[in-house]
């Protein structure tokens, strides 16, 4: 298994294609949610890539403060359906949090979480901001991670 984080400028066209294809396979096809995945925010984002036997099994993106929220943001968190239930979601989220704190020197991180994943994100240290809403017809909750000092 290989886990890396690269800025968009470091990604090959083929690798970004793989990441986008995985996001679309899960969010658009599997969750039956037609939405504009390529939203113009990828080009200045960091992308986490989880590969197993050269196949992309997971990804997420990290947005800088001021892009989506005043804080850093983690979004487009996805694990390939054949790789679920292996704790990979926890692995990639923890890697993203560590990268933001240690490499980017950030502290607070905001996410827009699908409501059914509330407990998953709570176990990682995120807390609800109290803002719940429908995004593309799917219930979401805004959550915040604050670095412990």
KEDODREN-770833 format. One line per 5 residues: number of its first residue (from 1); for each residue y, z negated, x negated of N, C-alpha, C. Coordinates in pm, 1 decimal, decimal comma. Layout:
BEGIN
NUM> Y Z X Y Z X Y Z X ~ ...
// end
This chain:
BEGIN
1> -117,5 0,0 -84,1 0,0 0,0 0,0 123,8 0,0 -88,6 ~ 221,4 79,4 -51,8 345,0 91,4 -127,8 461,5 62,6 -34,9 ~ 550,4 -25,4 -77,8 667,0 -64,3 0,4 790,7 -41,2 -84,2 ~ 884,4 38,4 -32,5 1006,0 65,5 -107,7 1124,7 73,1 -12,8 ~ 1243,3 55,2 -69,9 1367,8 70,7 5,3 1454,3 166,6 -73,7
6> 1500,0 270,8 -4,7 1582,7 371,8 -69,3 1702,4 405,5 19,1 ~ 1813,2 433,8 -47,1 1927,6 485,0 27,1 1894,7 627,7 71,0 ~ 1953,6 669,4 180,3 1930,4 804,9 232,0 1946,7 910,6 123,3 ~ 2045,6 891,6 36,5 2072,6 989,9 -69,7 1956,5 1003,2 -167,7 ~ 1865,9 905,6 -169,8 1750,1 908,7 -258,9 1625,2 967,1 -192,9
11> 1631,3 992,5 -63,8 1515,0 1041,9 9,4 1502,7 1193,4 -3,1 ~ 1381,1 1240,3 -21,2 1358,9 1385,0 -15,3 1366,2 1428,1 131,1 ~ 1386,8 1555,8 152,3 1387,6 1607,5 289,6 1253,7 1580,2 357,3 ~ 1144,8 1598,1 282,9 1012,3 1576,4 340,3 990,5 1430,9 379,6 ~ 1036,3 1337,2 297,9 1018,5 1196,3 329,4 1101,9 1158,0 451,9
16> 1226,9 1202,1 457,5 1306,8 1169,4 575,2 1245,2 1231,1 700,7 ~ 1189,5 1349,1 688,0 1121,0 1413,0 800,5 1005,7 1323,5 848,9 ~ 928,2 1267,7 755,6 817,7 1177,4 791,7 868,6 1054,2 866,4 ~ 978,2 996,5 817,2 1034,5 877,1 880,9 1082,2 909,3 1022,2 ~ 1154,0 1018,9 1035,5 1204,4 1058,7 1168,2 1088,9 1091,4 1261,8
21> 986,5 1158,0 1211,0 871,2 1192,3 1294,5 801,0 1066,6 1344,6 ~ 787,4 964,3 1259,6 724,9 839,6 1301,6 809,2 770,0 1407,5 ~ 939,0 764,2 1386,5 1027,6 700,9 1485,3 1018,3 772,1 1619,5 ~ 1019,8 903,3 1617,0 1011,6 980,2 1741,8 875,5 961,8 1808,3 ~ 768,2 960,8 1729,1 633,6 942,7 1785,2 622,8 810,9 1861,3
26> 683,4 706,3 1807,5 673,4 575,1 1872,3 779,5 557,3 1980,3 ~ 905,7 574,1 1945,8 1012,2 543,2 2040,8 1025,1 645,0 2153,7 ~ 1011,6 772,3 2123,2 1032,1 875,2 2225,3 901,8 907,2 2298,6 ~ 795,0 935,4 2224,7 669,1 978,3 2286,7 591,0 858,1 2341,1 ~ 554,3 765,0 2254,2 470,4 652,4 2295,0 538,9 563,9 2399,3
31> 667,1 533,7 2378,1 738,4 446,9 2472,1 803,3 525,5 2586,4 ~ 782,0 657,0 2585,7 833,9 744,3 2691,8 982,5 719,6 2715,9 ~ 1058,6 727,0 2608,4 1201,2 697,1 2615,7 1281,2 807,1 2545,6 ~ 1316,7 911,0 2619,4 1396,7 1016,4 2556,4 1536,9 965,0 2520,2 ~ 1567,3 968,1 2393,2 1698,1 925,7 2345,7 1727,4 999,1 2216,1
36> 1851,5 993,5 2171,6 1894,4 1063,0 2050,5 1865,1 975,4 1928,5 ~ 1749,0 993,8 1867,1 1712,2 912,7 1751,1 1802,1 943,0 1632,1 ~ 1826,5 1067,6 1604,9 1912,6 1105,8 1492,3 2057,5 1094,4 1539,4 ~ 2114,1 975,9 1516,3 2242,8 937,6 1573,0 2359,6 943,3 1475,6 ~ 2337,1 999,6 1357,5 2444,8 1010,0 1260,0 2460,7 886,9 1171,8
41> 2375,1 786,5 1187,9 2387,5 664,3 1107,6 2290,6 659,2 990,0 ~ 2194,9 749,7 986,9 2094,5 747,2 879,6 2152,2 779,7 742,4 ~ 2253,7 865,2 737,5 2302,3 917,1 609,9 2365,6 811,4 520,0 ~ 2412,7 700,1 575,9 2468,7 594,5 491,9 2388,9 465,9 510,3 ~ 2259,4 480,4 532,0 2171,9 365,0 553,1 2068,9 356,1 441,9
46> 2013,0 237,0 429,4 1896,0 216,1 344,8 1774,3 227,5 435,3 ~ 1669,4 288,4 383,9 1548,3 310,4 462,4 1430,8 244,7 391,1 ~ 1362,7 157,6 463,3 1242,2 95,9 410,1 1125,3 185,9 446,5 ~ 1037,5 207,4 350,0 921,7 295,4 369,3 796,3 218,1 332,5 ~ 702,9 209,3 426,7 573,0 147,9 403,1 468,9 258,5 406,8
51> 403,2 280,5 291,9 301,6 385,7 282,9 166,8 324,0 250,5 ~ 64,4 381,8 308,1 -73,4 342,3 281,5 -152,4 471,0 262,5 ~ -212,5 488,4 146,3 -284,5 612,9 115,5 -195,5 735,7 137,9 ~ -71,4 726,0 92,0 27,8 834,4 97,9 74,1 869,1 238,7 ~ 30,9 796,4 340,9 74,8 820,9 477,8 176,8 713,2 516,0
56> 285,7 754,6 578,1 388,2 660,1 620,9 336,8 578,4 738,5 ~ 330,6 445,9 719,4 279,0 354,6 821,4 388,0 273,0 889,0 ~ 505,3 267,8 826,9 613,6 190,5 885,6 745,8 224,1 821,9 ~ 850,7 194,9 895,6 985,1 217,5 844,4 1084,0 132,2 922,7 ~ 1198,8 115,2 867,1 1314,2 58,1 935,4 1436,8 103,8 859,2
61> 1553,1 83,7 919,0 1675,3 117,7 846,0 1769,3 -0,4 845,4 ~ 1846,9 -7,8 738,8 1943,8 -114,1 718,2 2082,4 -51,3 718,7 ~ 2166,3 -100,3 808,5 2303,6 -50,3 819,6 2399,8 -152,2 759,4 ~ 2499,6 -100,6 691,3 2600,7 -184,7 628,4 2690,6 -249,1 734,5 ~ 2757,1 -360,4 698,6 2851,1 -422,0 792,0 2957,8 -321,9 836,9
66> 2992,3 -332,0 964,3 3095,9 -245,3 1019,4 3044,2 -116,1 1078,9 ~ 2918,3 -84,6 1059,0 2862,5 39,5 1114,1 2819,7 18,7 1259,0 ~ 2730,3 -76,5 1282,9 2685,2 -107,0 1418,8 2743,5 -240,4 1466,5 ~ 2752,5 -334,3 1373,8 2801,4 -469,4 1401,8 2887,8 -513,0 1283,7 ~ 2961,3 -623,5 1298,5 3037,4 -674,8 1183,3 2946,0 -716,3 1067,3
71> 2820,9 -753,7 1099,1 2724,5 -796,3 998,4 2635,3 -678,3 959,1 ~ 2550,0 -700,3 859,2 2442,9 -604,9 831,4 2358,2 -593,7 957,5 ~ 2291,9 -480,0 974,4 2203,7 -460,4 1089,5 2072,1 -400,4 1042,1 ~ 1964,9 -442,5 1106,0 1833,7 -382,3 1085,4 1794,9 -317,3 1217,1 ~ 1749,4 -193,9 1209,7 1709,9 -124,6 1331,4 1605,5 -18,7 1304,0
76> 1565,1 48,8 1411,6 1462,0 153,6 1404,5 1336,5 99,5 1335,5 ~ 1300,5 -25,9 1368,9 1182,1 -90,4 1311,7 1059,1 -33,9 1382,1 ~ 970,1 25,4 1304,8 854,4 89,9 1366,5 732,8 82,8 1274,6 ~ 617,9 59,5 1335,8 489,1 60,8 1266,8 400,7 163,6 1337,3 ~ 335,2 248,6 1260,2 243,5 349,2 1314,9 137,0 279,1 1398,4
81> 96,6 339,5 1508,8 2,7 271,9 1599,4 -130,8 237,4 1533,3 ~ -175,3 313,0 1434,2 -302,7 280,5 1367,6 -288,1 164,0 1269,7 ~ -165,0 122,0 1241,9 -141,6 15,6 1144,1 -94,0 -114,5 1209,0 ~ -92,5 -120,4 1340,2 -46,1 -241,4 1408,0 -151,1 -351,2 1401,7 ~ -103,9 -473,3 1424,8 -188,9 -592,9 1423,9 -239,5 -625,6 1282,7
86> -166,2 -578,6 1181,4 -201,4 -606,8 1042,1 -90,3 -684,2 971,6 ~ 4,6 -736,2 1049,7 117,0 -814,0 998,3 217,3 -729,1 919,4 ~ 210,1 -596,4 935,3 303,4 -509,2 863,7 447,3 -524,1 915,9 ~ 461,4 -552,2 1045,6 595,7 -572,0 1100,5 664,5 -689,5 1032,8 ~ 593,6 -797,6 1018,9 646,4 -914,9 950,0 679,1 -882,4 804,4
91> 590,4 -809,7 740,2 608,7 -771,8 599,8 736,2 -689,9 580,0 ~ 756,2 -587,5 661,3 873,4 -501,8 639,9 1003,3 -571,9 679,1 ~ 998,2 -656,1 782,7 1119,4 -729,4 819,1 1157,1 -829,5 710,3 ~ 1059,4 -900,9 656,8 1089,8 -997,2 551,1 1144,1 -926,6 427,7 ~ 1087,7 -811,2 393,8 1136,7 -733,0 279,4 1281,7 -689,4 303,2
96> 1313,3 -647,1 426,3 1450,2 -604,3 458,9 1548,6 -721,3 449,3 ~ 1509,1 -836,5 501,7 1595,1 -955,1 494,2 1618,8 -992,8 348,0 ~ 1513,4 -995,3 269,0 1526,5 -1027,5 126,1 1616,6 -926,9 54,1 ~ 1601,2 -798,4 85,9 1683,4 -694,3 23,2 1830,8 -714,6 57,7 ~ 1859,6 -742,0 183,2 1998,7 -763,3 225,0 2057,6 -883,8 152,8
101> 1982,8 -991,7 146,6 2034,5 -1114,0 85,3 2043,2 -1105,0 -66,7 ~ 1941,6 -1051,5 -129,4 1934,7 -1055,2 -275,9 1995,6 -934,2 -345,6 ~ 1978,1 -817,0 -289,9 2030,4 -695,3 -353,5 2170,0 -658,4 -303,1 ~ 2191,4 -672,5 -173,3 2319,9 -633,8 -114,6 2414,9 -752,3 -99,8 ~ 2365,6 -872,0 -130,7 2443,9 -996,6 -126,5 2501,0 -1024,5 12,6
106> 2424,7 -988,2 115,6 2464,9 -1015,4 253,0 2407,9 -1146,5 300,5 ~ 2455,8 -1191,6 414,1 2403,3 -1316,1 469,4 2357,3 -1294,3 613,5 ~ 2449,6 -1275,4 704,8 2413,5 -1261,8 844,9 2364,2 -1119,9 875,9 ~ 2264,5 -1114,5 964,8 2203,6 -986,5 1003,6 2190,4 -985,5 1155,6 ~ 2234,8 -879,0 1217,2 2225,7 -866,5 1363,3 2127,5 -755,1 1397,3
111> 2051,7 -776,1 1504,2 1958,0 -675,1 1551,8 1970,3 -659,0 1702,4 ~ 1926,2 -546,3 1749,7 1910,3 -518,8 1892,0 1759,9 -509,4 1913,9 ~ 1700,3 -616,1 1965,5 1555,0 -625,7 1974,1 1505,5 -593,8 2114,7 ~ 1397,1 -518,0 2122,0 1332,2 -502,0 2250,7 1286,0 -640,9 2294,2 ~ 1313,1 -675,1 2419,0 1290,0 -810,4 2467,7 1146,1 -857,3 2449,1
116> 1050,1 -769,5 2461,7 910,6 -812,3 2447,3 878,7 -858,3 2305,0 ~ 966,3 -828,2 2208,5 946,8 -870,7 2069,4 1029,7 -994,5 2033,4 ~ 1084,1 -1060,9 2135,3 1171,0 -1176,3 2113,2 1103,1 -1281,6 2025,5 ~ 979,6 -1320,1 2057,3 909,6 -1423,2 1980,0 884,0 -1379,2 1835,9 ~ 852,3 -1251,7 1816,8 831,2 -1197,7 1682,1 955,7 -1219,7 1596,6
121> 1072,4 -1182,5 1649,0 1196,2 -1196,0 1572,5 1239,1 -1342,2 1558,1 ~ 1211,4 -1423,7 1660,3 1241,6 -1566,9 1651,7 1163,3 -1629,7 1536,4 ~ 1038,9 -1590,6 1520,4 955,4 -1643,9 1411,6 1007,1 -1602,8 1273,7 ~ 1087,3 -1498,1 1267,5 1147,6 -1455,3 1140,8 1281,2 -1525,3 1113,6 ~ 1328,1 -1605,0 1210,7 1453,4 -1678,1 1191,7 1571,3 -1624,1 1270,4
126> 1549,9 -1524,0 1353,0 1657,7 -1470,2 1436,8 1672,5 -1556,5 1561,9 ~ 1796,3 -1569,4 1610,6 1822,3 -1640,5 1735,2 1901,0 -1549,4 1828,3 ~ 1880,9 -1569,0 1956,6 1949,6 -1487,6 2057,0 2098,9 -1518,4 2057,3 ~ 2179,8 -1415,3 2074,2 2323,4 -1434,9 2091,8 2355,7 -1457,5 2239,1 ~ 2255,0 -1440,7 2325,0 2274,5 -1454,8 2469,1 2304,1 -1322,8 2537,7
131> 2322,8 -1218,2 2458,6 2353,0 -1087,0 2515,6 2222,5 -1012,3 2542,7 ~ 2193,1 -990,5 2670,7 2076,3 -913,7 2711,8 2124,7 -790,4 2787,0 ~ 2056,8 -679,1 2768,8 2103,6 -553,8 2825,7 1991,0 -451,2 2827,9 ~ 2012,6 -346,3 2903,0 1921,6 -232,5 2902,9 1975,9 -128,9 2806,0 ~ 1890,2 -82,9 2717,5 1926,5 26,3 2627,5 1823,0 135,8 2646,5
136> 1867,8 250,5 2692,0 1777,8 362,0 2720,4 1666,4 320,1 2816,7 ~ 1701,7 232,1 2911,5 1607,0 189,0 3013,2 1510,1 80,8 2968,7 ~ 1524,9 29,5 2847,7 1435,0 -72,5 2793,6 1513,9 -202,7 2775,4 ~ 1461,9 -315,9 2827,8 1532,1 -444,3 2809,1 1542,3 -481,6 2661,1 ~ 1662,5 -519,9 2621,2 1690,4 -560,9 2483,4 1764,3 -693,8 2482,8
141> 1759,5 -759,7 2369,8 1836,9 -880,9 2346,6 1898,6 -869,6 2207,0 ~ 2024,5 -907,5 2198,0 2091,6 -908,1 2067,5 2055,4 -1039,3 1998,5 ~ 2019,1 -1029,1 1869,7 1977,2 -1146,8 1794,1 2047,7 -1150,5 1658,8 ~ 2063,3 -1271,1 1606,2 2136,8 -1290,4 1480,8 2053,9 -1377,3 1386,2 ~ 2052,7 -1335,6 1260,0 1990,5 -1412,4 1152,2 2102,5 -1465,2 1065,7
146> 2106,1 -1596,1 1045,3 2205,5 -1655,8 958,3 2135,4 -1715,1 837,5 ~ 2184,7 -1678,7 721,0 2125,3 -1727,7 596,7 2146,6 -1879,4 586,7 ~ 2037,9 -1947,8 554,0 2046,5 -2092,9 534,2 2104,9 -2119,4 395,9 ~ 2200,4 -2205,8 390,7 2265,1 -2237,4 263,0 2202,3 -2357,6 198,1
// end
